Amino acid sequence: YKNTVYLRHLSKVCDVNVLRIYLLSRHYHQSIEFKLKDLPKYQRLNEILARTLFDFRSSGPESGKDSRIVSQFKSYLANDLDTPNALELLMETAKNDNKKNDVRAMVEILGLRY
């Protein structure tokens, strides 16, 4: 099994969220040719999400669950599990400081932990 990569070994090298984001960036119909050199790109995405959600607490009424952005996000996932486009929408939304509730909702849907 020289071409096999075990997640338990990778989880010692990098954050589990980075691995999740890496895997979510591929459509399930695509073959994954894992390259360790690709991980820094996903590490940066993980850092953006962590910074966006750092010390973010739900203050005031809960929002994000039914917003237009989250609805689009869910639509991507409902459309043949289009995780690459859903992840792209998440990253674009994370750049907007006024959309932290939307980011939090999308992150929860994907199972990322911050």
RACORDA-V974308 format. One record per residue. N is the residue number from 1. RES is the residue in one letter. SS is DSSP state (a for helix, b for strand, c for the rest). PHI is phi in whole degrees, -180 to 180 (999 if undefined). D_FIRST is the distance of its C-alpha to the first C-alpha in whole Angstrom. Layout:
n & res & ss & phi & d_first
N & RES & SS & PHI & D_FIRST
N & RES & SS & PHI & D_FIRST
//
This chain:
n & res & ss & phi & d_first
1 & Y & c & 999 & 0
2 & K & c & -68 & 4
3 & N & c & -103 & 5
4 & T & c & -99 & 5
5 & V & c & -117 & 9
6 & Y & c & -96 & 10
7 & L & a & -62 & 14
8 & R & a & -64 & 15
9 & H & a & -78 & 14
10 & L & a & -66 & 16
11 & S & a & -66 & 19
12 & K & a & -85 & 20
13 & V & a & -94 & 20
14 & C & c & -147 & 22
15 & D & c & -62 & 24
16 & V & a & -63 & 23
17 & N & a & -62 & 25
18 & V & a & -62 & 24
19 & L & a & -65 & 20
20 & R & a & -63 & 23
21 & I & a & -63 & 25
22 & Y & a & -58 & 22
23 & L & a & -68 & 20
24 & L & a & -70 & 24
25 & S & c & -75 & 25
26 & R & c & -108 & 23
27 & H & c & -76 & 24
28 & Y & c & -65 & 22
29 & H & c & -79 & 23
30 & Q & c & -85 & 21
31 & S & c & -74 & 17
32 & I & c & -108 & 16
33 & E & c & -106 & 14
34 & F & c & -68 & 14
35 & K & c & -134 & 16
36 & L & a & -57 & 17
37 & K & a & -68 & 20
38 & D & a & -80 & 21
39 & L & a & -63 & 22
40 & P & a & -58 & 25
41 & K & a & -60 & 27
42 & Y & a & -77 & 26
43 & Q & a & -64 & 27
44 & R & a & -63 & 30
45 & L & a & -61 & 30
46 & N & a & -62 & 30
47 & E & a & -65 & 32
48 & I & a & -62 & 35
49 & L & a & -64 & 34
50 & A & a & -62 & 35
51 & R & a & -64 & 38
52 & T & a & -62 & 39
53 & L & a & -97 & 39
54 & F & c & -58 & 40
55 & D & c & 57 & 43
56 & F & c & -87 & 43
57 & R & c & -120 & 45
58 & S & c & -67 & 47
59 & S & c & -119 & 50
60 & G & c & 87 & 53
61 & P & c & -65 & 52
62 & E & c & -68 & 48
63 & S & c & -137 & 47
64 & G & c & 103 & 44
65 & K & c & -65 & 43
66 & D & c & -119 & 45
67 & S & c & -71 & 46
68 & R & a & -61 & 45
69 & I & a & -66 & 42
70 & V & a & -66 & 41
71 & S & a & -63 & 42
72 & Q & a & -64 & 40
73 & F & a & -58 & 37
74 & K & a & -65 & 37
75 & S & a & -63 & 38
76 & Y & a & -60 & 35
77 & L & a & -67 & 33
78 & A & a & -73 & 35
79 & N & c & -89 & 34
80 & D & c & 57 & 31
81 & L & c & 50 & 29
82 & D & c & -78 & 30
83 & T & a & -67 & 28
84 & P & a & -60 & 28
85 & N & a & -71 & 32
86 & A & a & -63 & 33
87 & L & a & -66 & 31
88 & E & a & -62 & 33
89 & L & a & -63 & 36
90 & L & a & -59 & 35
91 & M & a & -68 & 35
92 & E & a & -65 & 38
93 & T & a & -68 & 40
94 & A & a & -64 & 39
95 & K & c & -77 & 41
96 & N & c & -104 & 44
97 & D & a & -62 & 45
98 & N & a & -84 & 47
99 & K & a & -117 & 44
100 & K & a & -64 & 43
101 & N & a & -65 & 43
102 & D & a & -65 & 42
103 & V & a & -61 & 39
104 & R & a & -60 & 38
105 & A & a & -62 & 39
106 & M & a & -67 & 36
107 & V & a & -60 & 34
108 & E & a & -64 & 34
109 & I & a & -61 & 33
110 & L & a & -80 & 30
111 & G & c & 81 & 29
112 & L & c & -79 & 29
113 & R & c & -119 & 31
114 & Y & c & -130 & 33
//
